[in-house]
Amino acid sequence: MTNTYTPVTAFNAWNAYKLTKGIFPHDAAGVGRSFIASLMPKAFLPFASKLFSGVKLKSLDYFLAIDENGEAVGVTGLYCVEGRNEAWVGWYGVAPAERGQGYGKELLDWTIRTAKQRGFDTLRLWTSTGDDHAHANVLYAGRGFVKQELAGADPSHPNARFVLYGMSLRGQPTESFKGDLREALLGAAARDIENERKRLSRNLT
């Protein structure tokens, strides 16, 4: 199986949005904001991303995986925070009807290769320990990602926590993520983390 990959542009953004919303049905607003931001002129991206997420991005790109029949079967993205040479995987997933056919592994491998080709030192991603993310966690570990830390409670999954993964793209040991978690958990997830931190802080005082 060999997919082709095409950037998300103004011409296919609506189809990309519908596909991604089907993969992440509870994050439709975040998906929409992400695609809109990715279509902005690059000069506006740092300001727009700062406004919506509290973090300045220097790059934000999404791609569709197209199967041999010309159908979009998956989506992936890469974003990078200003001042760092680390890429984060954004809105990575395979259409529910196409799962179990190997698309996820191929899509993730392509994402890793693309991040390396773009000269990034490290590739990172975040997910959850929720039951519906169990397969994804196995996949990330199997492709060489190293679990970095448990970041905070995931309010959308009872008794689950956010998990950070990282992979060195330069053959060195993978360094733990250092910095504000808002750099990784953009949008609603970032706000959830901040609210959890504030709640824990209040309980300790």
N, CA and C atoms as an extended XYZ file, in Angstrom:
615
Properties=species:S:1:pos:R:3:atomname:S:1:resname:S:1:resid:I:1 pbc="F F F"
N         0.837       -1.180        0.000 N   MET     1
C         0.000        0.000        0.000 CA  MET     1
C         0.884        1.246        0.000 C   MET     1
N         0.616        2.130       -0.948 N   THR     2
C         1.362        3.376       -1.002 CA  THR     2
C         0.393        4.517       -1.250 C   THR     2
N         0.286        5.394       -0.292 N   ASN     3
C        -0.557        6.569       -0.453 CA  ASN     3
C         0.239        7.689       -1.097 C   ASN     3
N        -0.479        8.649       -1.650 N   THR     4
C         0.131        9.909       -2.036 CA  THR     4
C        -0.315       10.950       -1.016 C   THR     4
N         0.438       12.038       -0.926 N   TYR     5
C         0.161       13.043        0.102 CA  TYR     5
C         0.080       14.409       -0.547 C   TYR     5
N        -0.943       15.137       -0.194 N   THR     6
C        -1.162       16.447       -0.784 CA  THR     6
C        -1.409       17.472        0.317 C   THR     6
N        -0.839       18.654        0.195 N   PRO     7
C        -1.068       19.678        1.227 CA  PRO     7
C        -2.529       20.104        1.277 C   PRO     7
N        -2.979       20.503        2.437 N   VAL     8
C        -4.303       21.109        2.576 CA  VAL     8
C        -4.196       22.555        2.108 C   VAL     8
N        -5.004       22.891        1.115 N   THR     9
C        -5.020       24.233        0.549 CA  THR     9
C        -6.452       24.758        0.573 C   THR     9
N        -6.630       25.971        0.071 N   ALA    10
C        -7.977       26.548        0.010 CA  ALA    10
C        -8.896       25.705       -0.867 C   ALA    10
N        -8.328       24.946       -1.810 N   PHE    11
C        -9.148       24.175       -2.745 CA  PHE    11
C        -9.677       22.873       -2.142 C   PHE    11
N        -8.978       22.328       -1.159 N   ASN    12
C        -9.440       21.067       -0.572 CA  ASN    12
C        -9.688       21.169        0.931 C   ASN    12
N        -9.633       22.386        1.469 N   ALA    13
C        -9.744       22.568        2.923 CA  ALA    13
C       -11.092       22.081        3.459 C   ALA    13
N       -12.171       22.285        2.722 N   TRP    14
C       -13.485       21.868        3.226 CA  TRP    14
C       -13.549       20.345        3.347 C   TRP    14
N       -13.062       19.639        2.338 N   ASN    15
C       -13.028       18.174        2.408 CA  ASN    15
C       -12.101       17.702        3.522 C   ASN    15
N       -10.981       18.400        3.690 N   ALA    16
C       -10.053       18.051        4.769 CA  ALA    16
C       -10.716       18.264        6.127 C   ALA    16
N       -11.461       19.342        6.242 N   TYR    17
C       -12.145       19.624        7.509 CA  TYR    17
C       -13.173       18.535        7.820 C   TYR    17
N       -13.974       18.155        6.838 N   LYS    18
C       -14.997       17.137        7.070 CA  LYS    18
C       -14.370       15.797        7.467 C   LYS    18
N       -13.279       15.433        6.803 N   LEU    19
C       -12.590       14.193        7.148 CA  LEU    19
C       -12.059       14.250        8.577 C   LEU    19
N       -11.391       15.351        8.910 N   THR    20
C       -10.771       15.468       10.232 CA  THR    20
C       -11.814       15.569       11.330 C   THR    20
N       -12.914       16.254       11.055 N   LYS    21
C       -14.004       16.335       12.033 CA  LYS    21
C       -14.591       14.951       12.298 C   LYS    21
N       -14.614       14.096       11.277 N   GLY    22
C       -15.092       12.728       11.476 CA  GLY    22
C       -14.164       11.901       12.341 C   GLY    22
N       -12.874       12.222       12.295 N   ILE    23
C       -11.898       11.511       13.129 CA  ILE    23
C       -11.915       12.037       14.554 C   ILE    23
N       -12.116       13.366       14.689 N   PHE    24
C       -12.125       14.027       15.998 CA  PHE    24
C       -13.470       14.750       16.172 C   PHE    24
N       -14.565       14.006       16.353 N   PRO    25
C       -15.900       14.626       16.362 CA  PRO    25
C       -16.132       15.619       17.487 C   PRO    25
N       -15.374       15.533       18.572 N   HIS    26
C       -15.582       16.452       19.696 CA  HIS    26
C       -14.688       17.685       19.612 C   HIS    26
N       -13.887       17.778       18.553 N   ASP    27
C       -12.940       18.888       18.426 CA  ASP    27
C       -13.154       19.680       17.146 C   ASP    27
N       -14.399       19.740       16.671 N   ALA    28
C       -14.669       20.379       15.383 CA  ALA    28
C       -14.200       21.824       15.351 C   ALA    28
N       -14.426       22.559       16.439 N   ALA    29
C       -14.015       23.966       16.459 CA  ALA    29
C       -12.507       24.102       16.373 C   ALA    29
N       -11.779       23.265       17.116 N   GLY    30
C       -10.326       23.310       17.076 CA  GLY    30
C        -9.783       22.930       15.712 C   GLY    30
N       -10.409       21.939       15.082 N   VAL    31
C       -10.003       21.543       13.732 CA  VAL    31
C       -10.186       22.711       12.772 C   VAL    31
N       -11.334       23.366       12.848 N   GLY    32
C       -11.603       24.498       11.962 CA  GLY    32
C       -10.607       25.623       12.140 C   GLY    32
N       -10.315       25.973       13.396 N   ARG    33
C        -9.346       27.046       13.652 CA  ARG    33
C        -7.966       26.682       13.108 C   ARG    33
N        -7.595       25.409       13.277 N   SER    34
C        -6.272       24.982       12.826 CA  SER    34
C        -6.132       25.105       11.319 C   SER    34
N        -7.136       24.653       10.585 N   PHE    35
C        -7.047       24.718        9.132 CA  PHE    35
C        -7.081       26.160        8.637 C   PHE    35
N        -7.913       26.990        9.255 N   ILE    36
C        -7.949       28.401        8.862 CA  ILE    36
C        -6.587       29.047        9.078 C   ILE    36
N        -5.980       28.774       10.231 N   ALA    37
C        -4.671       29.358       10.521 CA  ALA    37
C        -3.618       28.870        9.529 C   ALA    37
N        -3.703       27.600        9.128 N   SER    38
C        -2.701       27.059        8.206 CA  SER    38
C        -2.801       27.681        6.821 C   SER    38
N        -3.961       28.223        6.481 N   LEU    39
C        -4.166       28.820        5.158 CA  LEU    39
C        -3.818       30.301        5.122 C   LEU    39
N        -3.531       30.883        6.271 N   MET    40
C        -3.182       32.304        6.315 CA  MET    40
C        -1.807       32.550        5.696 C   MET    40
N        -1.573       33.761        5.190 N   PRO    41
C        -0.207       34.100        4.769 CA  PRO    41
C         0.765       33.882        5.915 C   PRO    41
N         1.933       33.346        5.612 N   LYS    42
C         2.888       32.958        6.646 CA  LYS    42
C         3.243       34.114        7.580 C   LYS    42
N         3.224       35.333        7.052 N   ALA    43
C         3.582       36.490        7.880 CA  ALA    43
C         2.574       36.731        8.990 C   ALA    43
N         1.315       36.290        8.793 N   PHE    44
C         0.269       36.505        9.795 CA  PHE    44
C         0.202       35.397       10.832 C   PHE    44
N         0.803       34.236       10.512 N   LEU    45
C         0.647       33.059       11.373 CA  LEU    45
C         1.077       33.293       12.818 C   LEU    45
N         2.245       33.897       13.090 N   PRO    46
C         2.637       34.076       14.493 CA  PRO    46
C         1.620       34.874       15.300 C   PRO    46
N         1.035       35.902       14.693 N   PHE    47
C         0.088       36.750       15.408 CA  PHE    47
C        -1.257       36.049       15.601 C   PHE    47
N        -1.726       35.359       14.540 N   ALA    48
C        -3.006       34.653       14.646 CA  ALA    48
C        -2.921       33.509       15.639 C   ALA    48
N        -1.828       32.758       15.605 N   SER    49
C        -1.691       31.626       16.526 CA  SER    49
C        -1.553       32.102       17.965 C   SER    49
N        -0.882       33.223       18.160 N   LYS    50
C        -0.761       33.789       19.512 CA  LYS    50
C        -2.128       34.187       20.046 C   LYS    50
N        -2.956       34.734       19.182 N   LEU    51
C        -4.289       35.172       19.583 CA  LEU    51
C        -5.163       33.994       20.007 C   LEU    51
N        -5.130       32.902       19.231 N   PHE    52
C        -6.040       31.786       19.482 CA  PHE    52
C        -5.509       30.765       20.480 C   PHE    52
N        -4.184       30.626       20.592 N   SER    53
C        -3.645       29.570       21.440 CA  SER    53
C        -2.701       30.073       22.524 C   SER    53
N        -2.281       31.349       22.434 N   GLY    54
C        -1.317       31.871       23.387 CA  GLY    54
C         0.111       31.537       23.033 C   GLY    54
N         0.334       30.921       21.861 N   VAL    55
C         1.662       30.493       21.434 CA  VAL    55
C         1.909       30.977       20.010 C   VAL    55
N         3.110       31.501       19.758 N   LYS    56
C         3.475       31.921       18.411 CA  LYS    56
C         4.027       30.744       17.621 C   LYS    56
N         3.406       30.459       16.499 N   LEU    57
C         3.901       29.406       15.606 CA  LEU    57
C         4.667       30.033       14.451 C   LEU    57
N         5.738       29.358       14.034 N   LYS    58
C         6.450       29.840       12.848 CA  LYS    58
C         6.095       29.022       11.609 C   LYS    58
N         5.493       27.852       11.812 N   SER    59
C         5.014       27.069       10.668 CA  SER    59
C         3.849       26.200       11.100 C   SER    59
N         2.935       25.936       10.167 N   LEU    60
C         1.743       25.133       10.437 CA  LEU    60
C         1.242       24.595        9.099 C   LEU    60
N         1.346       23.300        8.902 N   ASP    61
C         0.965       22.689        7.629 CA  ASP    61
C         0.202       21.395        7.873 C   ASP    61
N        -0.809       21.158        7.025 N   TYR    62
C        -1.573       19.917        7.094 CA  TYR    62
C        -1.548       19.229        5.738 C   TYR    62
N        -1.708       17.894        5.781 N   PHE    63
C        -1.609       17.085        4.571 CA  PHE    63
C        -2.683       16.003        4.602 C   PHE    63
N        -3.188       15.681        3.423 N   LEU    64
C        -4.137       14.587        3.274 CA  LEU    64
C        -3.432       13.383        2.665 C   LEU    64
N        -3.750       12.199        3.191 N   ALA    65
C        -3.284       10.944        2.601 CA  ALA    65
C        -4.348       10.472        1.617 C   ALA    65
N        -3.946       10.254        0.373 N   ILE    66
C        -4.868        9.868       -0.695 CA  ILE    66
C        -4.561        8.437       -1.117 C   ILE    66
N        -5.588        7.577       -1.124 N   ASP    67
C        -5.345        6.171       -1.476 CA  ASP    67
C        -5.317        5.987       -2.993 C   ASP    67
N        -5.175        4.739       -3.422 N   GLU    68
C        -5.034        4.447       -4.846 CA  GLU    68
C        -6.293        4.760       -5.649 C   GLU    68
N        -7.427        4.923       -4.964 N   ASN    69
C        -8.681        5.277       -5.644 CA  ASN    69
C        -8.934        6.781       -5.654 C   ASN    69
N        -7.965        7.539       -5.149 N   GLY    70
C        -8.124        8.982       -5.144 CA  GLY    70
C        -8.939        9.510       -3.982 C   GLY    70
N        -9.197        8.670       -2.982 N   GLU    71
C        -9.982        9.070       -1.821 CA  GLU    71
C        -9.070        9.463       -0.661 C   GLU    71
N        -9.457       10.508        0.058 N   ALA    72
C        -8.705       10.918        1.244 CA  ALA    72
C        -9.016        9.956        2.383 C   ALA    72
N        -7.983        9.322        2.930 N   VAL    73
C        -8.178        8.320        3.979 CA  VAL    73
C        -7.576        8.739        5.310 C   VAL    73
N        -6.781        9.809        5.328 N   GLY    74
C        -6.158       10.233        6.573 CA  GLY    74
C        -5.659       11.658        6.486 C   GLY    74
N        -5.269       12.165        7.626 N   VAL    75
C        -4.771       13.535        7.714 CA  VAL    75
C        -3.620       13.573        8.705 C   VAL    75
N        -2.694       14.465        8.478 N   THR    76
C        -1.604       14.680        9.416 CA  THR    76
C        -1.153       16.127        9.312 C   THR    76
N        -0.446       16.584       10.316 N   GLY    77
C         0.030       17.960       10.295 CA  GLY    77
C         1.350       18.095       11.022 C   GLY    77
N         2.041       19.191       10.759 N   LEU    78
C         3.276       19.528       11.442 CA  LEU    78
C         3.233       21.004       11.802 C   LEU    78
N         3.507       21.309       13.069 N   TYR    79
C         3.610       22.713       13.451 CA  TYR    79
C         4.848       22.907       14.313 C   TYR    79
N         5.357       24.138       14.290 N   CYS    80
C         6.588       24.455       14.999 CA  CYS    80
C         6.438       25.786       15.705 C   CYS    80
N         6.839       25.821       16.963 N   VAL    81
C         6.765       27.036       17.776 CA  VAL    81
C         7.989       27.902       17.503 C   VAL    81
N         7.772       29.197       17.451 N   GLU    82
C         8.889       30.113       17.234 CA  GLU    82
C         9.964       29.927       18.310 C   GLU    82
N        11.214       29.958       17.900 N   GLY    83
C        12.330       29.831       18.834 CA  GLY    83
C        12.758       28.410       19.096 C   GLY    83
N        12.097       27.432       18.457 N   ARG    84
C        12.466       26.027       18.648 CA  ARG    84
C        12.670       25.359       17.296 C   ARG    84
N        13.433       24.291       17.296 N   ASN    85
C        13.589       23.489       16.081 CA  ASN    85
C        12.957       22.118       16.281 C   ASN    85
N        11.802       22.122       16.931 N   GLU    86
C        11.032       20.912       17.180 CA  GLU    86
C         9.709       21.006       16.434 C   GLU    86
N         9.330       19.930       15.773 N   ALA    87
C         8.026       19.861       15.126 CA  ALA    87
C         7.076       19.053       16.002 C   ALA    87
N         5.817       19.441       15.968 N   TRP    88
C         4.761       18.693       16.651 CA  TRP    88
C         3.806       18.140       15.610 C   TRP    88
N         3.340       16.914       15.832 N   VAL    89
C         2.341       16.314       14.960 CA  VAL    89
C         0.979       16.882       15.333 C   VAL    89
N         0.231       17.350       14.337 N   GLY    90
C        -1.083       17.923       14.614 CA  GLY    90
C        -2.193       17.233       13.833 C   GLY    90
N        -3.311       16.947       14.488 N   TRP    91
C        -4.496       16.329       13.875 CA  TRP    91
C        -4.111       15.150       12.979 C   TRP    91
N        -3.404       14.215       13.573 N   TYR    92
C        -3.031       12.990       12.866 CA  TYR    92
C        -4.109       11.935       13.088 C   TYR    92
N        -4.585       11.317       12.000 N   GLY    93
C        -5.564       10.258       12.169 CA  GLY    93
C        -6.021        9.683       10.838 C   GLY    93
N        -6.697        8.546       10.912 N   VAL    94
C        -7.224        7.845        9.744 CA  VAL    94
C        -8.746        7.794        9.848 C   VAL    94
N        -9.416        7.934        8.710 N   ALA    95
C       -10.879        7.878        8.684 CA  ALA    95
C       -11.356        6.578        9.325 C   ALA    95
N       -12.392        6.646       10.178 N   PRO    96
C       -12.849        5.440       10.890 CA  PRO    96
C       -13.102        4.248        9.978 C   PRO    96
N       -13.663        4.468        8.795 N   ALA    97
C       -13.989        3.359        7.902 CA  ALA    97
C       -12.758        2.722        7.271 C   ALA    97
N       -11.612        3.385        7.364 N   GLU    98
C       -10.395        2.895        6.709 CA  GLU    98
C        -9.381        2.326        7.694 C   GLU    98
N        -9.729        2.238        8.964 N   ARG    99
C        -8.768        1.761        9.959 CA  ARG    99
C        -8.568        0.260        9.859 C   ARG    99
N        -7.418       -0.198       10.344 N   GLY   100
C        -7.102       -1.614       10.321 CA  GLY   100
C        -6.483       -2.095        9.028 C   GLY   100
N        -6.145       -1.180        8.126 N   GLN   101
C        -5.563       -1.559        6.832 CA  GLN   101
C        -4.107       -1.110        6.688 C   GLN   101
N        -3.528       -0.573        7.752 N   GLY   102
C        -2.138       -0.152        7.688 CA  GLY   102
C        -1.927        1.294        7.319 C   GLY   102
N        -3.020        2.035        7.098 N   TYR   103
C        -2.872        3.439        6.733 CA  TYR   103
C        -2.214        4.250        7.844 C   TYR   103
N        -2.543        3.937        9.085 N   GLY   104
C        -2.023        4.716       10.203 CA  GLY   104
C        -0.512        4.645       10.296 C   GLY   104
N         0.048        3.434       10.159 N   LYS   105
C         1.502        3.281       10.218 CA  LYS   105
C         2.179        4.013        9.076 C   LYS   105
N         1.630        3.855        7.868 N   GLU   106
C         2.234        4.515        6.710 CA  GLU   106
C         2.173        6.032        6.848 C   GLU   106
N         1.045        6.530        7.328 N   LEU   107
C         0.879        7.969        7.501 CA  LEU   107
C         1.847        8.514        8.545 C   LEU   107
N         2.021        7.784        9.636 N   LEU   108
C         2.942        8.236       10.676 CA  LEU   108
C         4.389        8.189       10.178 C   LEU   108
N         4.735        7.126        9.450 N   ASP   109
C         6.094        7.030        8.902 CA  ASP   109
C         6.366        8.187        7.943 C   ASP   109
N         5.386        8.527        7.122 N   TRP   110
C         5.554        9.649        6.191 CA  TRP   110
C         5.726       10.958        6.956 C   TRP   110
N         4.974       11.128        8.034 N   THR   111
C         5.085       12.336        8.852 CA  THR   111
C         6.479       12.448        9.457 C   THR   111
N         7.005       11.332        9.952 N   ILE   112
C         8.353       11.325       10.524 CA  ILE   112
C         9.387       11.703        9.456 C   ILE   112
N         9.282       11.090        8.273 N   ARG   113
C        10.232       11.392        7.201 CA  ARG   113
C        10.153       12.861        6.786 C   ARG   113
N         8.949       13.394        6.710 N   THR   114
C         8.779       14.782        6.290 CA  THR   114
C         9.383       15.738        7.313 C   THR   114
N         9.174       15.457        8.590 N   ALA   115
C         9.773       16.302        9.631 CA  ALA   115
C        11.292       16.266        9.552 C   ALA   115
N        11.848       15.089        9.283 N   LYS   116
C        13.298       14.958        9.164 CA  LYS   116
C        13.806       15.716        7.939 C   LYS   116
N        13.095       15.595        6.814 N   GLN   117
C        13.497       16.283        5.592 CA  GLN   117
C        13.450       17.801        5.753 C   GLN   117
N        12.573       18.276        6.603 N   ARG   118
C        12.455       19.718        6.824 CA  ARG   118
C        13.493       20.250        7.806 C   ARG   118
N        14.325       19.365        8.318 N   GLY   119
C        15.449       19.800        9.133 CA  GLY   119
C        15.178       19.940       10.610 C   GLY   119
N        14.067       19.403       11.097 N   PHE   120
C        13.778       19.485       12.522 CA  PHE   120
C        14.657       18.510       13.295 C   PHE   120
N        15.010       18.898       14.514 N   ASP   121
C        15.828       18.035       15.369 CA  ASP   121
C        15.009       16.976       16.083 C   ASP   121
N        13.766       17.324       16.409 N   THR   122
C        12.916       16.455       17.230 CA  THR   122
C        11.491       16.520       16.714 C   THR   122
N        10.791       15.410       16.816 N   LEU   123
C         9.365       15.358       16.490 CA  LEU   123
C         8.625       14.957       17.755 C   LEU   123
N         7.589       15.691       18.079 N   ARG   124
C         6.815       15.412       19.290 CA  ARG   124
C         5.330       15.324       18.957 C   ARG   124
N         4.587       14.707       19.858 N   LEU   125
C         3.134       14.650       19.727 CA  LEU   125
C         2.531       14.447       21.104 C   LEU   125
N         1.235       14.664       21.179 N   TRP   126
C         0.555       14.392       22.437 CA  TRP   126
C        -0.706       13.593       22.157 C   TRP   126
N        -1.079       12.787       23.135 N   THR   127
C        -2.295       11.998       23.051 CA  THR   127
C        -2.816       11.816       24.470 C   THR   127
N        -3.656       10.826       24.664 N   SER   128
C        -4.273       10.601       25.966 CA  SER   128
C        -4.130        9.139       26.338 C   SER   128
N        -4.230        8.859       27.636 N   THR   129
C        -4.242        7.475       28.101 CA  THR   129
C        -5.648        6.883       28.062 C   THR   129
N        -6.621        7.618       27.525 N   GLY   130
C        -7.988        7.116       27.417 CA  GLY   130
C        -8.060        5.828       26.614 C   GLY   130
N        -9.067        5.004       26.903 N   ASP   131
C        -9.184        3.697       26.260 CA  ASP   131
C        -9.217        3.794       24.737 C   ASP   131
N        -9.859        4.849       24.190 N   ASP   132
C        -9.956        4.954       22.740 CA  ASP   132
C        -8.654        5.413       22.094 C   ASP   132
N        -7.629        5.682       22.911 N   HIS   133
C        -6.313        6.029       22.385 CA  HIS   133
C        -5.296        4.914       22.605 C   HIS   133
N        -5.751        3.769       23.108 N   ALA   134
C        -4.821        2.682       23.434 CA  ALA   134
C        -4.040        2.222       22.211 C   ALA   134
N        -4.724        2.043       21.079 N   HIS   135
C        -4.032        1.587       19.865 CA  HIS   135
C        -3.009        2.624       19.410 C   HIS   135
N        -3.364        3.905       19.507 N   ALA   136
C        -2.436        4.961       19.094 CA  ALA   136
C        -1.179        4.942       19.950 C   ALA   136
N        -1.337        4.742       21.256 N   ASN   137
C        -0.165        4.695       22.135 CA  ASN   137
C         0.766        3.545       21.767 C   ASN   137
N         0.211        2.399       21.426 N   VAL   138
C         1.025        1.254       20.995 CA  VAL   138
C         1.736        1.580       19.686 C   VAL   138
N         1.026        2.234       18.764 N   LEU   139
C         1.609        2.599       17.476 CA  LEU   139
C         2.779        3.551       17.652 C   LEU   139
N         2.617        4.593       18.480 N   TYR   140
C         3.688        5.567       18.671 CA  TYR   140
C         4.934        4.906       19.265 C   TYR   140
N         4.720        4.086       20.267 N   ALA   141
C         5.862        3.404       20.881 CA  ALA   141
C         6.545        2.481       19.885 C   ALA   141
N         5.741        1.809       19.052 N   GLY   142
C         6.289        0.888       18.077 CA  GLY   142
C         7.064        1.556       16.960 C   GLY   142
N         6.781        2.835       16.706 N   ARG   143
C         7.487        3.567       15.655 CA  ARG   143
C         8.693        4.314       16.206 C   ARG   143
N         8.979        4.161       17.499 N   GLY   144
C        10.196        4.748       18.052 CA  GLY   144
C        10.006        5.979       18.902 C   GLY   144
N         8.775        6.381       19.139 N   PHE   145
C         8.542        7.515       20.020 CA  PHE   145
C         8.748        7.100       21.478 C   PHE   145
N         9.287        8.019       22.249 N   VAL   146
C         9.554        7.781       23.670 CA  VAL   146
C         8.580        8.615       24.486 C   VAL   146
N         7.929        7.964       25.453 N   LYS   147
C         6.996        8.689       26.312 CA  LYS   147
C         7.769        9.709       27.144 C   LYS   147
N         7.308       10.955       27.100 N   GLN   148
C         8.054       12.037       27.729 CA  GLN   148
C         7.559       12.359       29.140 C   GLN   148
N         6.275       12.505       29.304 N   GLU   149
C         5.757       12.814       30.629 CA  GLU   149
C         4.241       12.735       30.601 C   GLU   149
N         3.642       12.546       31.757 N   LEU   150
C         2.201       12.668       31.899 CA  LEU   150
C         1.925       14.112       32.240 C   LEU   150
N         1.209       14.797       31.368 N   ALA   151
C         1.100       16.244       31.464 CA  ALA   151
C        -0.006       16.728       32.391 C   ALA   151
N        -1.138       16.060       32.392 N   GLY   152
C        -2.246       16.525       33.219 CA  GLY   152
C        -3.516       15.764       32.883 C   GLY   152
N        -4.561       15.965       33.644 N   ALA   153
C        -5.809       15.236       33.451 CA  ALA   153
C        -6.460       15.611       32.130 C   ALA   153
N        -7.009       14.605       31.450 N   ASP   154
C        -7.747       14.807       30.212 CA  ASP   154
C        -9.230       14.841       30.562 C   ASP   154
N        -9.847       16.019       30.592 N   PRO   155
C       -11.235       16.112       31.061 CA  PRO   155
C       -12.244       15.409       30.169 C   PRO   155
N       -11.868       15.098       28.925 N   SER   156
C       -12.801       14.425       28.022 CA  SER   156
C       -12.781       12.908       28.190 C   SER   156
N       -11.862       12.394       28.997 N   HIS   157
C       -11.769       10.962       29.234 CA  HIS   157
C       -11.602       10.717       30.733 C   HIS   157
N       -12.611       10.154       31.394 N   PRO   158
C       -12.521        9.907       32.842 CA  PRO   158
C       -11.290        9.082       33.204 C   PRO   158
N       -10.591        9.515       34.226 N   ASN   159
C        -9.409        8.829       34.752 CA  ASN   159
C        -8.257        8.729       33.745 C   ASN   159
N        -8.279        9.578       32.722 N   ALA   160
C        -7.202        9.572       31.726 CA  ALA   160
C        -6.342       10.815       31.887 C   ALA   160
N        -5.135       10.727       31.322 N   ARG   161
C        -4.209       11.850       31.378 CA  ARG   161
C        -3.606       12.086       30.004 C   ARG   161
N        -3.201       13.329       29.761 N   PHE   162
C        -2.482       13.635       28.534 CA  PHE   162
C        -1.083       13.027       28.608 C   PHE   162
N        -0.587       12.568       27.473 N   VAL   163
C         0.733       11.968       27.384 CA  VAL   163
C         1.516       12.664       26.277 C   VAL   163
N         2.782       12.978       26.550 N   LEU   164
C         3.665       13.537       25.547 CA  LEU   164
C         4.635       12.466       25.067 C   LEU   164
N         4.867       12.428       23.748 N   TYR   165
C         5.853       11.536       23.154 CA  TYR   165
C         6.853       12.361       22.355 C   TYR   165
N         8.087       11.867       22.272 N   GLY   166
C         9.099       12.550       21.487 CA  GLY   166
C         9.986       11.568       20.754 C   GLY   166
N        10.569       12.049       19.658 N   MET   167
C        11.487       11.238       18.872 CA  MET   167
C        12.600       12.134       18.346 C   MET   167
N        13.844       11.765       18.625 N   SER   168
C        14.975       12.483       18.045 CA  SER   168
C        15.080       12.140       16.564 C   SER   168
N        15.282       13.148       15.730 N   LEU   169
C        15.427       12.944       14.292 CA  LEU   169
C        16.884       13.016       13.851 C   LEU   169
N        17.793       13.129       14.824 N   ARG   170
C        19.203       13.295       14.515 CA  ARG   170
C        20.074       12.191       15.112 C   ARG   170
N        19.452       11.092       15.543 N   GLY   171
C        20.218        9.970       16.044 CA  GLY   171
C        20.731       10.121       17.460 C   GLY   171
N        20.354       11.200       18.137 N   GLN   172
C        20.752       11.410       19.522 CA  GLN   172
C        19.642       10.919       20.453 C   GLN   172
N        19.933       10.705       21.737 N   PRO   173
C        18.871       10.353       22.678 CA  PRO   173
C        17.792       11.428       22.696 C   PRO   173
N        16.552       11.010       22.800 N   THR   174
C        15.442       11.950       22.810 CA  THR   174
C        15.404       12.705       24.127 C   THR   174
N        15.453       14.021       24.051 N   GLU   175
C        15.409       14.842       25.260 CA  GLU   175
C        13.969       15.061       25.698 C   GLU   175
N        13.766       15.128       27.005 N   SER   176
C        12.438       15.415       27.538 CA  SER   176
C        12.006       16.818       27.134 C   SER   176
N        10.719       16.989       26.944 N   PHE   177
C        10.191       18.296       26.604 CA  PHE   177
C        10.399       19.259       27.761 C   PHE   177
N        10.884       20.437       27.435 N   LYS   178
C        11.076       21.477       28.435 CA  LYS   178
C        10.385       22.741       27.934 C   LYS   178
N         9.497       23.267       28.733 N   GLY   179
C         8.797       24.475       28.324 CA  GLY   179
C         7.358       24.455       28.767 C   GLY   179
N         6.655       25.492       28.404 N   ASP   180
C         5.257       25.636       28.747 CA  ASP   180
C         4.437       24.633       27.943 C   ASP   180
N         3.571       23.891       28.613 N   LEU   181
C         2.772       22.891       27.910 CA  LEU   181
C         1.837       23.501       26.883 C   LEU   181
N         1.586       24.809       26.963 N   ARG   182
C         0.769       25.440       25.933 CA  ARG   182
C         1.437       25.355       24.567 C   ARG   182
N         2.769       25.178       24.546 N   GLU   183
C         3.469       25.024       23.282 CA  GLU   183
C         3.084       23.710       22.604 C   GLU   183
N         2.683       22.738       23.381 N   ALA   184
C         2.318       21.438       22.834 CA  ALA   184
C         0.812       21.276       22.736 C   ALA   184
N         0.111       21.607       23.808 N   LEU   185
C        -1.328       21.364       23.887 CA  LEU   185
C        -2.071       22.626       23.483 C   LEU   185
N        -2.133       22.877       22.192 N   LEU   186
C        -2.751       24.102       21.701 CA  LEU   186
C        -4.266       24.051       21.875 C   LEU   186
N        -4.866       25.229       21.925 N   GLY   187
C        -6.314       25.312       21.930 CA  GLY   187
C        -6.939       24.887       23.239 C   GLY   187
N        -8.050       24.166       23.139 N   ALA   188
C        -8.828       23.803       24.318 CA  ALA   188
C        -8.023       22.958       25.283 C   ALA   188
N        -7.198       22.059       24.756 N   ALA   189
C        -6.399       21.206       25.633 CA  ALA   189
C        -5.476       22.043       26.503 C   ALA   189
N        -4.909       23.105       25.924 N   ALA   190
C        -4.031       23.979       26.700 CA  ALA   190
C        -4.803       24.636       27.827 C   ALA   190
N        -6.003       25.079       27.542 N   ARG   191
C        -6.819       25.706       28.587 CA  ARG   191
C        -7.185       24.703       29.670 C   ARG   191
N        -7.462       23.468       29.268 N   ASP   192
C        -7.771       22.432       30.254 CA  ASP   192
C        -6.596       22.200       31.192 C   ASP   192
N        -5.377       22.170       30.622 N   ILE   193
C        -4.180       21.970       31.432 CA  ILE   193
C        -4.011       23.129       32.409 C   ILE   193
N        -4.192       24.356       31.929 N   GLU   194
C        -4.029       25.517       32.799 CA  GLU   194
C        -5.062       25.498       33.927 C   GLU   194
N        -6.297       25.139       33.596 N   ASN   195
C        -7.348       25.076       34.619 CA  ASN   195
C        -7.035       24.009       35.657 C   ASN   195
N        -6.492       22.868       35.204 N   GLU   196
C        -6.125       21.793       36.124 CA  GLU   196
C        -4.993       22.248       37.042 C   GLU   196
N        -4.009       22.944       36.489 N   ARG   197
C        -2.905       23.443       37.303 CA  ARG   197
C        -3.415       24.417       38.372 C   ARG   197
N        -4.320       25.304       37.971 N   LYS   198
C        -4.862       26.282       38.918 CA  LYS   198
C        -5.643       25.590       40.020 C   LYS   198
N        -6.416       24.559       39.632 N   ARG   199
C        -7.198       23.830       40.627 CA  ARG   199
C        -6.280       23.146       41.636 C   ARG   199
N        -5.213       22.484       41.132 N   LEU   200
C        -4.285       21.810       42.025 CA  LEU   200
C        -3.574       22.829       42.918 C   LEU   200
N        -3.233       23.977       42.360 N   SER   201
C        -2.554       25.016       43.143 CA  SER   201
C        -3.447       25.502       44.277 C   SER   201
N        -4.727       25.696       43.994 N   ARG   202
C        -5.655       26.149       45.031 CA  ARG   202
C        -5.795       25.111       46.124 C   ARG   202
N        -5.794       23.827       45.746 N   ASN   203
C        -5.962       22.757       46.722 CA  ASN   203
C        -4.744       22.630       47.637 C   ASN   203
N        -3.590       23.058       47.139 N   LEU   204
C        -2.359       22.960       47.928 CA  LEU   204
C        -2.164       24.130       48.866 C   LEU   204
N        -2.920       25.210       48.661 N   THR   205
C        -2.747       26.398       49.498 CA  THR   205
C        -3.809       26.478       50.576 C   THR   205
